[in-house]
Amino acid sequence: MSDNNTPGKSPIVQVAPLGFPWQTIDPFLFCVYHDDAYPQANGQMGPQASLAGRQIGQDFSRKDGWSMYHGDTVPGFPSHPHRGFETVTIVRKGLVDHSDSLGATARFGGGDVQWLTAGKGIVHSEMFPLLDAGAPNPLELFQIWLNLPAKNKMAEPHFTMFWSDAIPRFASDDANGGRTEVAVIAGRLGDAANGQDPIQPLAPPPASWAAQADADVAIWTIKMTPGAQWTLPAATGEGTRRMLYFFKGAVAHIGGERIEGPVAVELHADLAVALANGDEESEFLVLQGRPIAEPVAQYGPFVMNTQAEISQTMADYRRTQFGGWPWDDAAPVHDAQAARFARHPGGREEAPAAK
């Protein structure tokens, strides 16, 4: 064990500015935060605004507070392949329309999470349909790439939906009336100091690193009211690493140190960390896990262990297209009237529980 529990030692390893994408640590590969202020919708589920001045098909400009990304009519990411890792997409505002090479489709948002194991290979599209013609269409989401260990890189593709109402949440009110709310997407959250029983997350996909009991993977979002105080419990796993992304808010005290956002804060995971918010609402994302500690060879959307495996992946994709693309459009969107749903390979359908 390290000496991180030395009395008086800072829980902070390092602090770095947030870029695009955000820096990550093993077992995570990538984390991007989209916060787009899309205007009213046109009749094609795109923005009712001129696209002049944008590099359509490659627009990351944030002109007027939003981007089209790789979309040309509807913003988003048309069909593209993945192999060797997982995507965890947390949609806080707006909607994502998913379609993939396995024939699966989904529309999700408003706090829903899609957890996709790309495994041996999948092609999918992620489009952001704008549906409200009478008001702005804000979109806010995280996409997180979680690596797969070598033994599971060629697992069968699999996607799981975590509907917002089913995601465990925890709220803590401090002595001064401040409130901290935590959404537990992965990783058991215990707050023994406050006598709170551990909160169990929903089950991750079977091949995920997060499904391994000693991997200590956690994905939590934290919202704190002005002046709120809460202690982030220490991780329980041996060798766990932890990043705290302070992405909304101006100032917070983290382990007693004054930190101005937005920043990424690497923490000593084996220490509990006192969080004390400043004078405005703040939000954080926690990503933690025991490192996979294997070589990483990456070429764009392919993540393997060796360059030879990358070459094989590229040859496989040229030969098979990972099952081909069964849709007429590279950037399909669902009917404008469709509610949130998921249709899995083989036809099984699910939807959020009715309120």
Secondary structure as GFF3:
##gff-version 3
##sequence-region A 1 355
A	DSSP	beta_strand	12	17	.	.	.	ID=ss1
A	DSSP	beta_strand	28	38	.	.	.	ID=ss2
A	DSSP	three_ten_helix	63	65	.	.	.	ID=ss3
A	DSSP	beta_strand	76	82	.	.	.	ID=ss4
A	DSSP	beta_strand	85	93	.	.	.	ID=ss5
A	DSSP	beta_strand	95	100	.	.	.	ID=ss6
A	DSSP	beta_strand	105	109	.	.	.	ID=ss7
A	DSSP	beta_strand	113	117	.	.	.	ID=ss8
A	DSSP	beta_strand	122	127	.	.	.	ID=ss9
A	DSSP	beta_strand	137	147	.	.	.	ID=ss10
A	DSSP	three_ten_helix	150	152	.	.	.	ID=ss11
A	DSSP	beta_strand	158	162	.	.	.	ID=ss12
A	DSSP	three_ten_helix	164	166	.	.	.	ID=ss13
A	DSSP	beta_strand	169	173	.	.	.	ID=ss14
A	DSSP	beta_strand	179	186	.	.	.	ID=ss15
A	DSSP	beta_strand	189	191	.	.	.	ID=ss16
A	DSSP	three_ten_helix	192	194	.	.	.	ID=ss17
A	DSSP	beta_strand	196	199	.	.	.	ID=ss18
A	DSSP	three_ten_helix	209	211	.	.	.	ID=ss19
A	DSSP	three_ten_helix	213	215	.	.	.	ID=ss20
A	DSSP	beta_strand	218	224	.	.	.	ID=ss21
A	DSSP	beta_strand	229	232	.	.	.	ID=ss22
A	DSSP	beta_strand	241	248	.	.	.	ID=ss23
A	DSSP	beta_strand	251	254	.	.	.	ID=ss24
A	DSSP	beta_strand	257	260	.	.	.	ID=ss25
A	DSSP	beta_strand	263	267	.	.	.	ID=ss26
A	DSSP	beta_strand	273	277	.	.	.	ID=ss27
A	DSSP	beta_strand	282	289	.	.	.	ID=ss28
A	DSSP	beta_strand	297	299	.	.	.	ID=ss29
A	DSSP	beta_strand	302	304	.	.	.	ID=ss30
A	DSSP	alpha_helix	307	320	.	.	.	ID=ss31
A	DSSP	three_ten_helix	321	323	.	.	.	ID=ss32
A	DSSP	beta_strand	341	343	.	.	.	ID=ss33
A	DSSP	beta_strand	349	350	.	.	.	ID=ss34
###
